[in-house]
Amino acid sequence: MEISKIKNFLLDVFFPKFCFGCQKEGSYLCPDCKSVLDISGFHLENKTKNLEDLYFALEYKAPLIKKLVQKFKYEPFAREIASNLASLIIEHFQQLEKVPAFLKEKRGVLIVPIPLENRRLRWRGFNQAEEIGKVLSKLLEIPLLSNLLFKIKEAPPQIVLSGRERKENVKGTFLVKNKGLAENKKILLIDDVYTTGSTMEEAAKVLKEAGAKEIVGIAFARAEPTGDQL
């Protein structure tokens, strides 16, 4: 048995997973609870100054969705939730009437996660956007590049700020260290939740300045700037 399989087996024995919806043992999101989630089967073009488009699987409304995200991002962390969130993004793609262009022609496409600053990365032990990106990379067979975009400035968490303050808060926070890796590439920019879009827009701007051909945002859920706190 592979070491990873042995590790997963031991974790399941000593730290069993329970569905955050119904408490059934086995996974953080059981098939029954997943089936009642309102996964979007529609897509309206979301073009902004630096993003060519934006895809998200769900609205950040249902209590179960909020619980999954909060358990993923805040203590005690459940890192494995990344697989559940990524699978919902995949279901969103599968339900769309029109297949996204980046799934039909994958040459020159890269998955790039929104990075965390070092202090927050040490606290959490992982980057939640990168964990989702790893699963998507495997399922979609698109390369993941985690060493392209870096967060170089420590800033207050976006949750405590208004929409205008969020835009100012993220200015100058990202850096592309190897611009040659971004040149003429179509980049799928991954984050867990899209709220005002300030973080993703700033990251996309820096990637474009580094020569990226096109940036498409992908998030697990979209939250309302004035109503949802996360």
For each residue, the residues with C-beta under 8 A, 3 or more apart:
1: 5 6 9
2: 5 6
3: 6 7
4: 7 8
5: 1 2 8 9
6: 1 2 3 9 10
7: 3 4 10 11
8: 4 5 11 12
9: 1 5 6 12 13
10: 6 7 13 14
11: 7 8 14 15
12: 8 9 15 16 17
13: 9 10 16
14: 10 11
15: 11 12
16: 12 13 25 26
17: 12 25 26 27 28 80
18: 23 24 25 26 28
19: 22 23 24 25 26 27 28 29 30 33
20: 28 29 33 64 67 68 71
21: 29 30 32 33 64
22: 19 30 32 33
23: 18 19
24: 18 19 30 32
25: 16 17 18 19
26: 16 17 18 19 30
27: 17 19 30 84
28: 17 18 19 20 68 71 78 80 81 84
29: 19 20 21 33 34 64 68 81 84
30: 19 21 22 24 26 27 33 34
31: 34 35
32: 21 22 24 35 36
33: 19 20 21 22 29 30 36 37 64
34: 29 30 31 37 84 88
35: 31 32
36: 32 33
37: 33 34 58 62 64 65 88
38: 58 59 62
39: 57 58 88 91 92 95
40: 43 56 57 58 59 92 95
41: 92 95 96 97
42: 96 97
43: 40 55 96 98 100
44:
45: 53
46: 51 53 54 217
47: 51 52 53
48: 51 54 197 201 204
49: 201 205
50: 201 204 205 208 215
51: 46 47 48 54 189 197 200 201 204 215 216 217
52: 47 214 215 216
53: 45 46 47 100 216 217
54: 46 48 51 194 197 200 216 217 218 219
55: 43 89 92 93 100 216 217 218 219
56: 40 92 194 218 219 220 221 222
57: 39 40 88 89 91 92 219 220 221
58: 37 38 39 40 61 62 65 88 92 220 221 222
59: 38 40 65 221 222 223
60: 65 66 69 193 221 222 223 224 228 230
61: 58 65 66 228
62: 37 38 58 65 66
63: 66 67
64: 20 21 29 33 37 67 68
65: 37 58 59 60 61 62 68 69 221
66: 60 61 62 63 69 70 228 230
67: 20 63 64 70 71
68: 20 28 29 64 65 71 72 81 84 85
69: 60 65 66 72 73 85 192 193 220 221 230
70: 66 67 73 74 230
71: 20 28 67 68 74 76 77 78 81
72: 68 69 77 78 79 81 82 85 128 192
73: 69 70 77 124 128 192 230
74: 70 71 77
75:
76: 71
77: 71 72 73 74 124 125 126
78: 28 71 72 81
79: 72 82 125 126 131
80: 17 28 83 84
81: 28 29 68 71 72 78 84 85
82: 72 79 85 86 128 131 132 134 135
83: 80 86 87 135
84: 27 28 29 34 68 80 81 87 88
85: 68 69 72 81 82 88 89 132 192 220
86: 82 83 89 90 132 135 136 139 220
87: 83 84 90 91 135 139
88: 34 37 39 57 58 84 85 91 92 220
89: 55 57 85 86 92 93 132 136 218 220
90: 86 87 93 94 136 139 140
91: 39 57 87 88 94 95
92: 39 40 41 55 56 57 58 88 89 95 96
93: 55 89 90 96 99 100 103
94: 90 91
95: 39 40 41 91 92
96: 41 42 43 92 93 99 100
97: 41 42
98: 43
99: 93 96 103 104
100: 43 53 55 93 96 103 104 216
101: 104 105
102: 105 106 109 142 186 188 216
103: 93 99 100 106 140
104: 99 100 101
105: 101 102 109
106: 102 103 109 140 141 142
107:
108: 184 185 186 213
109: 102 105 106 142 143 185 186 187 188
110: 142 143 144 145 148 181 185 186 187 188
111: 133 136 137 140 142 143 144 145 187 188 190
112: 133 144 145 146 148 149 187 188 189 190 207
113: 127 129 130 132 133 144 146 149 189 190 191
114: 129 149 189 190 191 199 200 203
115: 127 129 130 146 149 150 151 174
116: 120 121 124 127 129 151
117: 120 121 151 152 153 154 155 173
118: 121 122 151
119: 122 123 154
120: 116 117 123 124
121: 116 117 118 124 125 126 127
122: 118 119 125
123: 119 120
124: 73 77 116 120 121 127 128
125: 77 79 121 122
126: 77 79 121 130 131
127: 113 115 116 121 124 130 131 146
128: 72 73 82 124 131 132 192
129: 113 114 115 116 132 133 190 191 192
130: 113 115 126 127 133 134 144 146 190
131: 79 82 126 127 128 134 135
132: 82 85 86 89 113 128 129 135 136 190 192 220
133: 111 112 113 129 130 136 137 144 146 190
134: 82 130 131 137 138 144
135: 82 83 86 87 131 132 138 139
136: 86 89 90 111 132 133 139 140 142 144 188 190 218
137: 111 133 134 140 141 142 143 144
138: 134 135 141
139: 86 87 90 135 136
140: 90 103 106 111 136 137
141: 106 137 138
142: 102 106 109 110 111 136 137 188
143: 109 110 111 137
144: 110 111 112 113 130 133 134 136 137
145: 110 111 112 148 181
146: 112 113 115 127 130 133
147: 177 178
148: 110 112 145 176 177 178 181 182 207
149: 112 113 114 115 174 175 176 203 206 207
150: 115 174 175 176 177
151: 115 116 117 118 173 174 175
152: 117 173 174 175
153: 117 172 173
154: 117 119
155: 117 169 170 173
156: 160 161 169
157: 160 161
158: 161 166 169 170 195 196 198 199
159: 229 230
160: 156 157
161: 156 157 158 165 166 169
162: 165 166
163: 166 167 196 198 225
164: 167 168
165: 161 162 168 169
166: 158 161 162 163 169 170 195 196 198 199
167: 163 164 170 171 196 198 201 202
168: 164 165 171
169: 155 156 158 161 165 166 173 198
170: 155 158 166 167 173 174 198 199 202
171: 167 168 202
172: 153
173: 117 151 152 153 155 169 170 202
174: 115 149 150 151 152 170 202 203 206
175: 149 150 151 152 206
176: 148 149 150 179 182 206 207 209 210
177: 147 148 150
178: 147 148 181 182
179: 176 182 183 210 211
180: 183 211
181: 110 145 148 178 185
182: 148 176 178 179 185 187 207 210 211 212
183: 179 180 210 211 212
184: 108 211 212 213
185: 108 109 110 181 182 211 212 213
186: 102 108 109 110 212 213 214 215 216
187: 109 110 111 112 182 207 212 214 215 216
188: 102 109 110 111 112 136 142 216 218
189: 51 112 113 114 200 203 204 207 215 216 217 218
190: 111 112 113 114 129 130 132 133 136 218 219
191: 113 114 129 194 199 200 217 218 219
192: 69 72 73 85 128 129 132 219 220 221
193: 60 69 219 220 221 222 223 230
194: 54 56 191 197 200 217 219 221 222 223
195: 158 166 198 222 223 224 225 228 230
196: 158 163 166 167 225
197: 48 51 54 194 200 201 217
198: 158 163 166 167 169 170 195 201 202
199: 114 158 166 170 191 202 203
200: 51 54 114 189 191 194 197 203 204 217 219
201: 48 49 50 51 167 197 198 204 205
202: 167 170 171 173 174 198 199 205 206
203: 114 149 174 189 199 200 206 207
204: 48 50 51 189 200 201 207 208 215 217
205: 49 50 201 202 208 209
206: 149 174 175 176 202 203 209 210
207: 112 148 149 176 182 187 189 203 204 210 212 215
208: 50 204 205 211 212 215
209: 176 205 206
210: 176 179 182 183 206 207
211: 179 180 182 183 184 185 208
212: 182 183 184 185 186 187 207 208 215
213: 108 184 185 186
214: 52 186 187
215: 50 51 52 186 187 189 204 207 208 212
216: 51 52 53 54 55 100 102 186 187 188 189
217: 46 51 53 54 55 189 191 194 197 200 204
218: 54 55 56 89 136 188 189 190 191
219: 54 55 56 57 190 191 192 193 194 200 222
220: 56 57 58 69 85 86 88 89 132 192 193
221: 56 57 58 59 60 65 69 192 193 194
222: 56 58 59 60 193 194 195 219
223: 59 60 193 194 195 227 228 230
224: 60 195 227 228
225: 163 195 196 228
226:
227: 223 224
228: 60 61 66 195 223 224 225
229: 159
230: 60 66 69 70 73 159 193 195 223
